[in-house]
Each structure stands twice: as C-alpha cells, then as structure tokens.
Amino acid sequence: MRSKLFVPGGRPELFAKALAGAADALSLDLEDSVLDTMKAQARALVAAFVASDEAREAAKLIIVRVNSPDGEYFEDDIRAVARDGLGLLNLPKIETAAALRQAVQAIEAAEQENGVATPIRLLVNIETPRALAHAAAIAVADPRVAGLQLGLGDLFEPHGIDRADRANVHAAMFTMRMAAAGAGIFAVDGAFADIDDTEGFMAEAGMARRLGFIGKSCIHPRQIALAHAVFAPSPEELAMARRVVAAAREASETGRGAFTVDGRMIDLPFLKRAQAIVATAR
C-alpha cells in the first residue's frame, strides 16, 4: 500500500474515477469530509459502493474511515459498511487500548447482524497526544489491528507544533513506527495538506519510508505518483535484496544457517527486510 487516496464519502461522482486511478488503496471517508447534515446520505452511498461488484473485483484495497467511536454516527456507520469484502475499517480518534476494545465490541455486533464471515481488519489512527502515548498498547489491543496510521494535522495543529520542523515530524513518526513494529503490524503515513508543495510531500514521505512505513495517504490524485516514486525501492536496493534472497535459498538448500552477501553477514532481520523489498517491487 504505497499510496492510499482519500475519497469524500459524499462525492459519489469520484468513486469510479478513483477506482480506475493509480492508487493502491482507496479510503472512502465518512468523517471529516462529510458535513453532519450529509452523514446519512454519504453512509448509504459508501455502503452501496463497497458492496458493488466493481469495488469487490477491483485490484485495490478498499478502506472506509468511519466516524469517531465515541460519537453519534459510529454505530450507524459500522452497521452500514461492516460487510464481507471490506478491506480495512479505519478507526479515528482512538486514544487508548480500552477504547479500541470497546469499538471492537460494537464492530463484532455489526458483523454478526450482517452475517460477516471473516472478522474485518482495522487500521487505527494515531492522531492525538494521548493516542501517541498509548500507541504501543493500542497496537496489541486486539488481533484485528492490521496497522497504525499517523495523523499529523490533528496531532500537531491544535498544540502549536511546527510541522515544518522535521525533528518534530521524525519524533512522532518514530514513536508510532516503534509501536507498530513491536506489534508486528504495518505503519502508514498520514496526509499532506498542501497539494502544490511537491517538495514538502516527498520530504515527509521520504522520512516515513526511511523509518519503515509502507506508504503515505494522499488527498489528491496528483500525490499518488509522488508516493509511488518515494516508496519504490531503488535499483540498487532491489538488486541487493534479490541477492540476499537468492543466497538465503542456497544456504537453506545446503544446510548452512549463516551466510554472507557482498561481504556482509546476513541474519534473519536482514533477510526479512530483503524479502519485503522484493515483495514491494512485485
């Protein structure tokens, strides 16, 4: 998931266009992009799209960001979209492991009501200071949690934290990435609001990639190609990774537990990284 494109849930004219676009994943939004007066209509539109043959057969990960679990729209949202075929359910404003487990109880009830066969995986937003402080506990709170997503706008803006200072961004990214790594789940970067600031987008995405994030959220189709460029392995990285994977295969076949590639001793962490790079290239 190098790129995840946000699509406003109240804009059905964008659904098919986004589905035909280049993003690896689509995130249909029922939260911030939808006015309160439009929540019910957007919910119905998104539910119908997620259940459509076009969405089910598309080679894209389909995600729905619902409204906050402590708000009035959450239960209606999950009853509408918690269906077989939904790729990930994106939960905003989760601040503690207890809050996550409480939300899961409501999701389980909606799944049972809708006859969902396989529990829906969760992408949990880390977007408040309290959430960042509890990110490691949130990440392991339930086996449904597939990944964490960083939300720097909500995390920084209300508290006067300068996002232009890369040290601030790195600190938040590193903390969340370690929480995800400890749980064995993925981390994905949040959105970058200035659509015209290509340099800023790529700098922030590049930092995320170097920290092991799998991709970045996009709020405009123009950002998709930028995300793909940043999160694609370089030819040198890919060539090295392929040599490591090939050497590991040969070592296994000859009963050797340790081996070197280009003078470097390779153990399991290096092999896992190489395998991930090769998988991304595919």
N, C-alpha and C positions, 0 to 999 in steps of 0.2 A: 504494500500500500504506500507507494511513493507519494501519491497525491490523493487528497480527499476533498472533493468540491462540495461546498455548502450550497444547497438549493432551497430557497424560501418555500415553505410548505403552502403558502397562499398564492404561489405563482405557477399554476399547472401548465402554462404555456412554455415553461422552461424545462419541464420534466423530460420530455422526449429528446429535446436538444442536448440536455446534459447526459442522457443515457447514450446518445450517439457520439459524445465527445471523447476526449482522450484520458480523462481522469480514471485512476484505478478504482476509486470508490466514490460513491455519492452519499452525501449526508443530507437527507430531507429534514428540514428544520421546522419544528413546531414551537420553538421557544422564542428567542429574541427577535426574529424577523417577522413575527406574526402579531398583529395587534390583538388585544383582548376581544374586541368585537368580531374578529375573524377566526378565533381559535376553533370553533366547531366546524366551520366550513373547511379550513385548512386540514384539520384532522381527518375529515371524510375524504378529501382529495388525496392525501398522502396514503391513507389506508387502501384506497382503491388502486393507487399506482403500485404499491408494494405487492398487492395481490395479483397484479396483471401478469399475463403471460410474457409480455415484453420485459418486465423487470426480472421475473423469475429465470428467464432464459438468457439474460444478458451476462456477459463475461465481466461483470463488475460486482464489487461488494456493495450491497445496499444497506445503508445505516439510517436510522431515524433518531434524531435528537428530540426527546420529549421534554415537557416542561418539568420544573423542579418537583421532586417527590414530596416536598412539604407545601406545595401549592394546590390550588383548587382544580387544576386541569390534569394533573398527573394520572389519576385512575382512569379517567375517560380516554386519555391518550393511549395508555397501555392496553386497555380493552380493545381499542380500535386497531392497533398495529402489532400487537403480540400474536403473530401468526406464523405458521410454518413458512419458511422461505426467507424470513428477515435475517440479514447477515449479522448485524450488531444493533443493540439498543444502546443509545448514547445517553448517559445519565448526567445531567448538570447539577451543580450546587450540592454535591455530596461532600460533607466535611469530616465525617467520622466513619469508622467501621460499623458502628451500631446503626447509623443512618443508612448505610449501604445494605445491611442485612434486613432492615425494615422495608426498604424499597423492594428487595428480592421477594419478600413475602407477598407483596401486592402483585408483583410480576408473576409469581407462581400461580396465584389465584386467577389471574387473567389467562394464563396459558391453559389451566385446567378448564376454564369456561369455554375457551376457543378450541379445545382439543389439540393443542400443540404437542407433537410427538417428541421433539428434541428440545431440551432447555435452551433458551436464547442466550447467547453470549453477550457480555456487557463491555462497553467502552466507557470508562468513568472519567469525568472531567476533574482535573485538579486546578482550581481557579480562584481559591481564596487562601489567605494566610493560614487559616486553621486547617484547610484541606491539605496544604503542602506539609504542614507539621505532622499530619496523620497519614501521609501518603503511603508509607510502608505498611501500616495496618489496614488501610483501605484495600491495598493491592492483594492481600491474602485473606480478606474477609469472607470471600465466597468463591468457589471454584468456577463460577460463571464469568468472573472478571477476566477478560481476554487482554485488556490493555488499558493504559492511562493516557489521557490527552491533556496537554498543558494549555491553560488559558491565561495568557499574559495580560490581556486587556483588563479583565476583572481582577486579576491578582495585583497589578501594578497601579492602574489609574486612580482608583479611589484613595490610595495611600500615598500619592505623590512620588512614586518610584519612577525614576527616569529610565524608560526602555531604550533610549539611545545609548545608555551606558552599557556596553557589552558585558561588563563584570556582573551587573545586576541580572542580566538575562542568563548568563552562564550559571550563576548560583542557583537560580530557580530550575533551570534545565537539569543540572547535575543532581540536585536533590530528588527530583521526580524520577530521573533515569535510574538512580540507585534503588529507589523504591520498586520500580518495575523489574529491574534486574534481580533483586532479592526474591521476588515472587515468580520469576521465570516467565514474565509476560512482556508484551511489547510496549514501547512508548512512542507516541506520535505527537508532533509539534502542533501548536495551535495556529490560528490565522494571523496574517499580517495585513493591517487595515489599509495601508497606503498603496493602492493599486499601481500608482505611477512610479513608486520607488523600487525599481528593479534591483538596484544595488543593495538596498536595505533588506529586501526579501531574501536575496541569495546569501547575504552575510549571515542572517539569522538561521536560514535553512542549513547553511554550511556548518554552523556551530552545532546544530542539532544532529546532523549526520556524524560529525566527529565524536559526539557523545553516544552514538549508537541508537539514535531514534530511527524509526523505519521510514518516516515520511513527514510531510507537512500539510496542514489544512490550507485550502485555497478558497478565496471568496470571489474570485473572478476567473473565467477560463484562461485569461492571459497568464495567470500564475502557474498553470499546470505544467507547461513546458519547462518553466524555470525549476519547479520542484523535481521533475524527472531528470533534468541536467545535473542538479546537485546530488541527488540520491543514486545516480547511476555509478557503479564502480568504474574507476579509470582503467584503461587498457593494461597498465602495469599491475594494478591491484588484482584484476581478473586473471591475468596470466600467472601471477604468483599463487593465487588461490587454487587455480587448476593444477599447478604443480604440487601443491600441498595435498590436495585431494587424491591425485594420482599416486603420490608417494605413500600416502596412508593406505591406499588399496593394496599396493605392492607389499608394504610392510606386513599387513594383515595376512596376506597370502603366504608369506614366507615365515610367519610366526615371530616377527620382530615387534616388540612393544614400543621401541623408541627408534626414531629416525631423524635425519636432518634433510633440510632443503635449502640450497644456496648458503650452506654453512650455518644455518640456524637450527637449533634443536626444536623439534615440534612436539608439543604435547596436546592433550585434549582441548584446552581452551583455544589454542591456535587453530586446531582442526575445525572446531565448531565455527569459528569466525570465517575460515576459508569456505566451508560448506554453505554458510549464509550468503557470502558474496556470490558464489556460483549460482545459488538458487535465485538471488535477485537478478542476476544477468539473464537467466532463463525467462 
